[in-house]
């Protein structure tokens, strides 16, 4: 919802004002998910 979006925006602004911070923040999240679930994704691909 809107509240969640505003909270996320607030957190991102606290981390830094540059737009690149958001993309690197997201990139880190995606990368950590890929590290955690990479093996599962490989299994699903083979199905």
C-alpha distance matrix in Angstrom:
0.0 3.8 5.4 5.4 6.5 8.8 10.1 10.9 12.5 14.4 15.7 16.8 18.6 20.3 21.5 22.9 22.8 24.0 21.8 23.6 22.2 18.7 20.5 22.9 20.2 18.5 22.1 22.9 20.1 21.1 24.7 24.4 22.8 25.7 28.2 27.0 26.6 29.1 31.8 29.7 28.8 32.5 33.3 30.9 32.4 35.8 35.0
3.8 0.0 3.8 5.5 5.1 6.2 8.6 9.8 10.5 12.2 14.3 15.3 16.4 18.4 20.0 21.1 20.5 22.0 20.0 22.3 21.0 17.8 20.0 22.5 20.0 18.8 22.5 23.5 21.1 22.4 25.9 25.8 24.7 27.5 29.9 29.0 29.0 31.3 34.2 32.4 31.3 34.9 36.0 33.7 35.0 38.5 37.9
5.4 3.8 0.0 3.8 5.4 5.2 6.2 8.6 9.8 10.5 12.4 14.2 15.3 16.6 18.5 20.1 20.0 21.9 20.5 22.7 20.8 17.9 20.5 22.5 19.5 18.9 22.7 23.1 20.7 22.5 25.8 25.2 24.4 27.5 29.5 28.5 28.8 31.4 34.2 32.5 31.8 35.5 36.6 34.5 36.1 39.5 39.0
5.4 5.5 3.8 0.0 3.8 5.5 5.1 6.1 8.6 9.8 10.6 12.2 14.2 15.3 16.6 18.5 18.9 20.4 18.8 20.5 18.4 15.3 17.7 19.5 16.4 15.5 19.3 19.5 17.0 18.8 22.1 21.5 20.6 23.8 25.7 24.7 25.1 27.6 30.5 28.9 28.2 31.9 33.0 31.1 32.7 36.1 35.7
6.5 5.1 5.4 3.8 0.0 3.8 5.4 5.1 6.1 8.6 9.9 10.5 12.2 14.2 15.3 16.5 16.4 17.6 15.7 17.7 16.1 12.9 15.3 17.6 14.9 14.0 17.8 18.6 16.5 18.1 21.5 21.5 20.8 23.6 25.8 25.3 25.6 27.7 30.9 29.5 28.3 31.8 33.3 31.4 32.5 36.1 35.9
8.8 6.2 5.2 5.5 3.8 0.0 3.8 5.4 5.0 6.1 8.6 9.8 10.4 12.3 14.2 15.3 14.9 16.9 15.7 18.2 16.3 13.7 16.7 18.8 16.2 16.1 19.8 20.4 18.7 20.8 23.8 23.7 23.5 26.4 28.3 27.9 28.5 30.7 33.9 32.7 31.6 35.1 36.7 34.9 36.0 39.6 39.5
10.1 8.6 6.2 5.1 5.4 3.8 0.0 3.8 5.4 5.0 6.2 8.6 9.8 10.6 12.5 14.4 15.0 17.1 16.3 18.2 15.7 13.4 16.6 17.9 14.8 15.1 18.8 18.7 16.9 19.5 22.3 21.6 21.6 24.8 26.3 25.7 26.7 29.1 32.2 31.1 30.4 33.9 35.4 33.9 35.3 38.7 38.7
10.9 9.8 8.6 6.1 5.1 5.4 3.8 0.0 3.8 5.4 5.1 6.1 8.6 9.9 10.6 12.5 13.2 14.7 13.4 15.0 12.5 9.9 12.9 14.3 11.2 11.3 15.1 15.2 13.6 16.0 18.8 18.5 18.6 21.5 23.2 22.9 23.9 26.0 29.2 28.4 27.5 30.8 32.6 31.1 32.3 35.8 36.0
12.5 10.5 9.8 8.6 6.1 5.0 5.4 3.8 0.0 3.8 5.5 5.1 6.1 8.6 9.9 10.6 10.4 12.1 11.0 13.4 11.4 9.1 12.4 14.3 11.9 12.5 16.0 16.7 15.7 17.9 20.6 20.8 21.2 23.8 25.6 25.7 26.7 28.4 31.9 31.2 30.0 33.2 35.2 33.7 34.5 38.1 38.5
14.4 12.2 10.5 9.8 8.6 6.1 5.0 5.4 3.8 0.0 3.8 5.5 5.1 6.2 8.7 10.0 10.3 13.0 13.0 15.2 12.7 11.3 15.0 16.1 13.5 14.8 18.2 18.2 17.4 20.1 22.5 22.2 23.0 25.8 27.1 27.1 28.5 30.4 33.8 33.2 32.3 35.6 37.5 36.2 37.2 40.7 41.2
15.7 14.3 12.4 10.6 9.9 8.6 6.2 5.1 5.5 3.8 0.0 3.8 5.4 5.1 6.3 8.8 10.4 12.7 12.8 14.1 10.9 9.8 13.4 13.7 10.7 12.5 15.8 15.1 14.4 17.5 19.5 19.0 20.0 23.0 23.9 24.0 25.7 27.6 30.8 30.5 29.9 33.0 35.0 34.0 35.0 38.5 39.1
16.8 15.3 14.2 12.2 10.5 9.8 8.6 6.1 5.1 5.5 3.8 0.0 3.8 5.4 5.0 6.4 7.7 9.2 9.1 10.4 7.4 6.3 10.1 10.7 8.3 10.3 13.4 13.3 13.3 16.0 17.9 18.1 19.3 21.8 23.0 23.6 25.1 26.5 30.1 30.0 28.9 31.8 34.1 33.1 33.8 37.3 38.2
18.6 16.4 15.3 14.2 12.2 10.4 9.8 8.6 6.1 5.1 5.4 3.8 0.0 3.8 5.4 5.1 5.3 8.2 9.2 11.3 8.9 8.8 12.5 13.3 11.6 13.8 16.6 16.7 17.0 19.7 21.4 21.7 23.1 25.5 26.6 27.3 28.9 30.2 33.8 33.7 32.6 35.5 37.9 36.8 37.4 41.0 41.9
20.3 18.4 16.6 15.3 14.2 12.3 10.6 9.9 8.6 6.2 5.1 5.4 3.8 0.0 3.8 5.4 7.5 10.5 12.1 13.4 10.3 10.9 14.6 14.4 12.3 15.0 17.6 16.9 17.3 20.4 21.8 21.5 23.2 25.9 26.4 27.0 29.0 30.5 33.9 34.0 33.3 36.2 38.4 37.7 38.5 41.9 42.8
21.5 20.0 18.5 16.6 15.3 14.2 12.5 10.6 9.9 8.7 6.3 5.0 5.4 3.8 0.0 3.8 7.2 9.0 10.6 10.9 7.4 8.7 12.0 11.1 9.3 12.5 14.6 13.7 14.6 17.7 18.7 18.6 20.7 23.0 23.4 24.3 26.5 27.7 31.1 31.6 30.8 33.4 35.9 35.3 36.0 39.3 40.5
22.9 21.1 20.1 18.5 16.5 15.3 14.4 12.5 10.6 10.0 8.8 6.4 5.1 5.4 3.8 0.0 3.8 5.7 8.2 9.0 6.4 8.5 11.6 11.2 10.5 13.6 15.4 15.2 16.6 19.3 20.2 20.7 22.8 24.8 25.4 26.7 28.7 29.5 33.1 33.6 32.5 35.0 37.7 37.1 37.3 40.8 42.1
22.8 20.5 20.0 18.9 16.4 14.9 15.0 13.2 10.4 10.3 10.4 7.7 5.3 7.5 7.2 3.8 0.0 3.8 6.5 8.6 7.5 9.1 12.1 12.7 12.5 15.0 16.9 17.5 18.8 21.0 22.2 23.2 25.0 26.8 27.8 29.2 30.8 31.6 35.2 35.6 34.2 36.7 39.5 38.5 38.6 42.2 43.4
24.0 22.0 21.9 20.4 17.6 16.9 17.1 14.7 12.1 13.0 12.7 9.2 8.2 10.5 9.0 5.7 3.8 0.0 3.8 5.4 5.6 7.8 9.8 10.5 11.4 13.7 14.9 16.0 17.8 19.5 20.5 22.0 23.9 25.2 26.3 28.1 29.6 29.9 33.6 34.2 32.5 34.8 37.7 36.9 36.6 40.2 41.6
21.8 20.0 20.5 18.8 15.7 15.7 16.3 13.4 11.0 13.0 12.8 9.1 9.2 12.1 10.6 8.2 6.5 3.8 0.0 3.8 5.3 5.7 7.2 9.1 10.2 11.5 12.9 14.8 16.2 17.3 18.8 20.7 22.0 23.2 24.8 26.6 27.6 27.8 31.6 32.0 30.0 32.4 35.3 34.2 33.8 37.5 38.8
23.6 22.3 22.7 20.5 17.7 18.2 18.2 15.0 13.4 15.2 14.1 10.4 11.3 13.4 10.9 9.0 8.6 5.4 3.8 0.0 3.8 5.4 5.3 6.2 8.4 10.0 10.4 12.2 14.3 15.3 16.1 18.2 19.9 20.7 22.1 24.2 25.4 25.3 29.1 29.8 27.8 29.9 33.0 32.2 31.7 35.2 36.8
22.2 21.0 20.8 18.4 16.1 16.3 15.7 12.5 11.4 12.7 10.9 7.4 8.9 10.3 7.4 6.4 7.5 5.6 5.3 3.8 0.0 3.8 5.5 5.2 5.9 8.5 9.6 10.4 12.3 14.1 15.0 16.4 18.3 19.7 20.7 22.5 24.0 24.4 28.1 28.8 27.2 29.5 32.4 31.7 31.7 35.1 36.7
18.7 17.8 17.9 15.3 12.9 13.7 13.4 9.9 9.1 11.3 9.8 6.3 8.8 10.9 8.7 8.5 9.1 7.8 5.7 5.4 3.8 0.0 3.8 5.5 5.0 6.1 8.4 9.8 10.7 12.2 14.0 15.4 16.6 18.2 19.8 21.2 22.3 23.0 26.7 26.9 25.2 27.8 30.5 29.5 29.6 33.2 34.4
20.5 20.0 20.5 17.7 15.3 16.7 16.6 12.9 12.4 15.0 13.4 10.1 12.5 14.6 12.0 11.6 12.1 9.8 7.2 5.3 5.5 3.8 0.0 3.8 5.4 5.1 5.9 8.6 9.9 10.4 11.9 14.1 15.2 16.1 18.0 19.8 20.6 20.7 24.5 24.9 22.9 25.2 28.2 27.2 26.9 30.4 31.9
22.9 22.5 22.5 19.5 17.6 18.8 17.9 14.3 14.3 16.1 13.7 10.7 13.3 14.4 11.1 11.2 12.7 10.5 9.1 6.2 5.2 5.5 3.8 0.0 3.8 5.4 4.7 6.1 8.6 9.7 10.1 12.1 14.0 14.8 16.0 18.1 19.5 19.5 23.2 24.1 22.4 24.5 27.6 27.1 26.8 30.2 31.9
20.2 20.0 19.5 16.4 14.9 16.2 14.8 11.2 11.9 13.5 10.7 8.3 11.6 12.3 9.3 10.5 12.5 11.4 10.2 8.4 5.9 5.0 5.4 3.8 0.0 3.8 5.4 5.2 6.5 8.8 9.9 10.8 12.6 14.3 15.4 16.8 18.4 19.1 22.8 23.2 22.0 24.5 27.2 26.6 26.9 30.3 31.7
18.5 18.8 18.9 15.5 14.0 16.1 15.1 11.3 12.5 14.8 12.5 10.3 13.8 15.0 12.5 13.6 15.0 13.7 11.5 10.0 8.5 6.1 5.1 5.4 3.8 0.0 3.8 5.4 5.1 6.1 8.4 9.9 10.6 12.2 14.1 15.4 16.2 17.0 20.7 20.7 19.2 21.9 24.5 23.6 23.8 27.4 28.5
22.1 22.5 22.7 19.3 17.8 19.8 18.8 15.1 16.0 18.2 15.8 13.4 16.6 17.6 14.6 15.4 16.9 14.9 12.9 10.4 9.6 8.4 5.9 4.7 5.4 3.8 0.0 3.8 5.4 5.1 5.9 8.5 9.8 10.3 12.0 14.1 15.0 15.0 18.8 19.4 17.7 19.9 22.9 22.3 22.2 25.6 27.2
22.9 23.5 23.1 19.5 18.6 20.4 18.7 15.2 16.7 18.2 15.1 13.3 16.7 16.9 13.7 15.2 17.5 16.0 14.8 12.2 10.4 9.8 8.6 6.1 5.2 5.4 3.8 0.0 3.8 5.5 5.0 6.1 8.5 9.7 10.3 12.2 14.0 14.4 18.0 18.9 17.9 20.1 22.8 22.7 23.0 26.2 27.9
20.1 21.1 20.7 17.0 16.5 18.7 16.9 13.6 15.7 17.4 14.4 13.3 17.0 17.3 14.6 16.6 18.8 17.8 16.2 14.3 12.3 10.7 9.9 8.6 6.5 5.1 5.4 3.8 0.0 3.8 5.4 5.2 6.2 8.6 9.9 10.6 12.1 13.3 16.8 17.0 16.2 18.9 21.2 20.8 21.6 24.8 26.0
21.1 22.4 22.5 18.8 18.1 20.8 19.5 16.0 17.9 20.1 17.5 16.0 19.7 20.4 17.7 19.3 21.0 19.5 17.3 15.3 14.1 12.2 10.4 9.7 8.8 6.1 5.1 5.5 3.8 0.0 3.8 5.5 5.1 6.1 8.6 9.9 10.3 10.8 14.5 14.7 13.2 15.9 18.5 17.8 18.3 21.6 22.9
24.7 25.9 25.8 22.1 21.5 23.8 22.3 18.8 20.6 22.5 19.5 17.9 21.4 21.8 18.7 20.2 22.2 20.5 18.8 16.1 15.0 14.0 11.9 10.1 9.9 8.4 5.9 5.0 5.4 3.8 0.0 3.8 5.4 5.0 6.1 8.6 9.8 9.5 13.2 14.3 13.1 15.1 18.0 18.1 18.3 21.3 23.2
24.4 25.8 25.2 21.5 21.5 23.7 21.6 18.5 20.8 22.2 19.0 18.1 21.7 21.5 18.6 20.7 23.2 22.0 20.7 18.2 16.4 15.4 14.1 12.1 10.8 9.9 8.5 6.1 5.2 5.5 3.8 0.0 3.8 5.4 5.0 6.2 8.5 9.5 12.6 13.6 13.4 15.6 18.0 18.4 19.3 22.0 23.6
22.8 24.7 24.4 20.6 20.8 23.5 21.6 18.6 21.2 23.0 20.0 19.3 23.1 23.2 20.7 22.8 25.0 23.9 22.0 19.9 18.3 16.6 15.2 14.0 12.6 10.6 9.8 8.5 6.2 5.1 5.4 3.8 0.0 3.8 5.4 5.1 5.8 7.6 10.8 10.9 10.6 13.4 15.4 15.3 16.5 19.4 20.6
25.7 27.5 27.5 23.8 23.6 26.4 24.8 21.5 23.8 25.8 23.0 21.8 25.5 25.9 23.0 24.8 26.8 25.2 23.2 20.7 19.7 18.2 16.1 14.8 14.3 12.2 10.3 9.7 8.6 6.1 5.0 5.4 3.8 0.0 3.8 5.4 5.1 4.8 8.5 9.4 8.3 10.5 13.1 13.4 13.9 16.8 18.5
28.2 29.9 29.5 25.7 25.8 28.3 26.3 23.2 25.6 27.1 23.9 23.0 26.6 26.4 23.4 25.4 27.8 26.3 24.8 22.1 20.7 19.8 18.0 16.0 15.4 14.1 12.0 10.3 9.9 8.6 6.1 5.0 5.4 3.8 0.0 3.8 5.7 5.4 8.2 10.1 10.3 11.6 14.0 15.2 16.0 18.2 20.2
27.0 29.0 28.5 24.7 25.3 27.9 25.7 22.9 25.7 27.1 24.0 23.6 27.3 27.0 24.3 26.7 29.2 28.1 26.6 24.2 22.5 21.2 19.8 18.1 16.8 15.4 14.1 12.2 10.6 9.9 8.6 6.2 5.1 5.4 3.8 0.0 3.8 5.9 7.7 8.6 9.9 11.8 13.3 14.4 16.0 18.1 19.5
26.6 29.0 28.8 25.1 25.6 28.5 26.7 23.9 26.7 28.5 25.7 25.1 28.9 29.0 26.5 28.7 30.8 29.6 27.6 25.4 24.0 22.3 20.6 19.5 18.4 16.2 15.0 14.0 12.1 10.3 9.8 8.5 5.8 5.1 5.7 3.8 0.0 3.8 5.5 5.3 6.3 8.8 10.0 10.7 12.5 14.7 15.8
29.1 31.3 31.4 27.6 27.7 30.7 29.1 26.0 28.4 30.4 27.6 26.5 30.2 30.5 27.7 29.5 31.6 29.9 27.8 25.3 24.4 23.0 20.7 19.5 19.1 17.0 15.0 14.4 13.3 10.8 9.5 9.5 7.6 4.8 5.4 5.9 3.8 0.0 3.8 5.5 5.1 6.3 8.8 9.9 10.7 12.9 14.8
31.8 34.2 34.2 30.5 30.9 33.9 32.2 29.2 31.9 33.8 30.8 30.1 33.8 33.9 31.1 33.1 35.2 33.6 31.6 29.1 28.1 26.7 24.5 23.2 22.8 20.7 18.8 18.0 16.8 14.5 13.2 12.6 10.8 8.5 8.2 7.7 5.5 3.8 0.0 3.8 5.4 5.1 6.4 8.8 10.0 11.1 13.1
29.7 32.4 32.5 28.9 29.5 32.7 31.1 28.4 31.2 33.2 30.5 30.0 33.7 34.0 31.6 33.6 35.6 34.2 32.0 29.8 28.8 26.9 24.9 24.1 23.2 20.7 19.4 18.9 17.0 14.7 14.3 13.6 10.9 9.4 10.1 8.6 5.3 5.5 3.8 0.0 3.8 5.4 5.0 6.3 8.7 10.1 11.0
28.8 31.3 31.8 28.2 28.3 31.6 30.4 27.5 30.0 32.3 29.9 28.9 32.6 33.3 30.8 32.5 34.2 32.5 30.0 27.8 27.2 25.2 22.9 22.4 22.0 19.2 17.7 17.9 16.2 13.2 13.1 13.4 10.6 8.3 10.3 9.9 6.3 5.1 5.4 3.8 0.0 3.8 5.4 5.1 6.2 8.9 10.2
32.5 34.9 35.5 31.9 31.8 35.1 33.9 30.8 33.2 35.6 33.0 31.8 35.5 36.2 33.4 35.0 36.7 34.8 32.4 29.9 29.5 27.8 25.2 24.5 24.5 21.9 19.9 20.1 18.9 15.9 15.1 15.6 13.4 10.5 11.6 11.8 8.8 6.3 5.1 5.4 3.8 0.0 3.8 5.5 5.1 6.6 9.2
33.3 36.0 36.6 33.0 33.3 36.7 35.4 32.6 35.2 37.5 35.0 34.1 37.9 38.4 35.9 37.7 39.5 37.7 35.3 33.0 32.4 30.5 28.2 27.6 27.2 24.5 22.9 22.8 21.2 18.5 18.0 18.0 15.4 13.1 14.0 13.3 10.0 8.8 6.4 5.0 5.4 3.8 0.0 3.8 5.4 5.4 6.8
30.9 33.7 34.5 31.1 31.4 34.9 33.9 31.1 33.7 36.2 34.0 33.1 36.8 37.7 35.3 37.1 38.5 36.9 34.2 32.2 31.7 29.5 27.2 27.1 26.6 23.6 22.3 22.7 20.8 17.8 18.1 18.4 15.3 13.4 15.2 14.4 10.7 9.9 8.8 6.3 5.1 5.5 3.8 0.0 3.8 5.4 5.3
32.4 35.0 36.1 32.7 32.5 36.0 35.3 32.3 34.5 37.2 35.0 33.8 37.4 38.5 36.0 37.3 38.6 36.6 33.8 31.7 31.7 29.6 26.9 26.8 26.9 23.8 22.2 23.0 21.6 18.3 18.3 19.3 16.5 13.9 16.0 16.0 12.5 10.7 10.0 8.7 6.2 5.1 5.4 3.8 0.0 3.8 5.6
35.8 38.5 39.5 36.1 36.1 39.6 38.7 35.8 38.1 40.7 38.5 37.3 41.0 41.9 39.3 40.8 42.2 40.2 37.5 35.2 35.1 33.2 30.4 30.2 30.3 27.4 25.6 26.2 24.8 21.6 21.3 22.0 19.4 16.8 18.2 18.1 14.7 12.9 11.1 10.1 8.9 6.6 5.4 5.4 3.8 0.0 3.8
35.0 37.9 39.0 35.7 35.9 39.5 38.7 36.0 38.5 41.2 39.1 38.2 41.9 42.8 40.5 42.1 43.4 41.6 38.8 36.8 36.7 34.4 31.9 31.9 31.7 28.5 27.2 27.9 26.0 22.9 23.2 23.6 20.6 18.5 20.2 19.5 15.8 14.8 13.1 11.0 10.2 9.2 6.8 5.3 5.6 3.8 0.0
